[in-house]
Structures are given as structure tokens and as C-alpha cells.
Amino acid sequence: MAEAVRGELLGPIRVLRGGRELPLGPPRQRAVLAVLLLREGRPITFEALVDAVWGEDVPGGVRNLVQKYVSGIRRALGEEAGPRWTGSGYVLTGLAIDDLGERRALLARAVAARNAGDPEHAEELAARAEALWRGEFAEGLDGPLLAAERRRWAEKRLLVLETRLESLVERGRYHECVHELMRQVAVHPLRERLVWLLMLALYRSGRSADALVTYEETRRRMARELGCDPGPELRALHQRMLRQDPSLAAELAPGRDAGHSPGLLPGSALAS
């Protein structure tokens, strides 16, 4: 009986057979495999494959290179999986992005749990989905398509992280998320939603002075780097903190309405 073959892209590309990682060849060959995996069973023309892997920097003899890499992928994957040529292009069979499929399933279950009024289970499932990441999407591989996908997935990860952290804040678990919010704001200092959540978590945990310092540091950085002030939601939160507005104790994050259950973004925003 053939051993199961598993593909992963939520980090450096990996293919495992029976739990053992297969050698996938040089970086450009792995990039070709990653592009084929991203097609999820749909064919890709030779021209589109070249554009996805090399962009405008096409080397001489690229047709021979593609054939060489496709043959190398077939040898690496063995009989159970590999690319084949059809009338409309290359199709990868017998291999899928299994970690991405698992992530999608976990987030779908998380959305269902949120909609059923079980935010703690939704948080657990979303955390399990996040734990599947081993690094950046297709980390270390070059090419226009993979670079664009890496940026897209970085944004999607941030959206899920922000809503998970919002869930913790809204459920009163301030101390649990303050340090993670601090870390994220240090990495993304101009991302106002993260700053908003950090200020609120600090304020609700009795650290109002730190919340105000966070706003002032953000304001100065935005003026220096962007030449503008923080947005209206962040400015409004700052003013309410200065007034010690008692309604902050039950405030929802920007863009939420009072009937929305916190925890996760709508399913459409979580879909890949």
C-alpha cells in the first residue's frame, strides 16, 4: 500500500511521505512545485508558469529549464504524485496543500462555533489554525507569484490575529493578550487596529498612563513617517481615555456593532 504524500506551504515548502520529508531539489525547482501546488489541481500554461516563477527576468533556454525542473519534481515525488502535461498546461496530481486545507477547515469550524455562541471554542480552533504556520508562506522561494502570495497571506494572518486578540480583550483576558499586542505593535507600529486594541487592553487592565503613552508614540511616528495624524477611531479612543469615559468598559472595537459577537471575522474574510 502506497504511503500518503502530504504537501505543506504554510512555511518553507515541504512534501512528506509517511512522515519523512522528501528532498525537493534546488530553490527554483521548489518554486515551480509551489506554483503548481497553488493551482490546486487546475492546469497552468507554460507561459503562465514561466511568468509566475521568473517574471520579466526570463533566462535563456527557459523551456529546457522548466522541463528539467518538472522531471526533477517527478523523480522527487515518485509514482504517487507529480506534474503532467495536458492539452491546456501542466497539472499537479496526487499532491495538495494539506496544511492550508486543514487551516481552512479549522477556521470554518471556528466561525461555526462563534455563530453558535461559543467564543472560547472558536478561539481554541483559531489558535490551532494559527499553530499550523511554520514561517512565512512558501518562505525563501523567489518569483512574482509567490512574493504576491506571501504578502497576501501575511495580511490574512494579521486579520485573524487581530480578531483573536480582540476576542480576548472583549472577554476580559487583558493580561493574556497585552504582551502579544505589544509585540505585534512593535512589528507593525502603524497598524492602527493593533494600536487601538493595545490601548484598550492597557486601559482596562488599569494601565491608563501606558495606554496614553502608546497613543502619543503612535501619533509622533505617524507624523514623522506618514505626515498625518492617527485616524478618527484612534483619536476618539484617546479622547475618551482622557475623559475617563466609563462606557469604555464595554466598548467594541472599531467597525463592530453592538449585536456582533466578537472572536472572529466573518467567514468571507477568513477564506483563502
Disulfide bonds with the S-S distance in Angstrom:
none
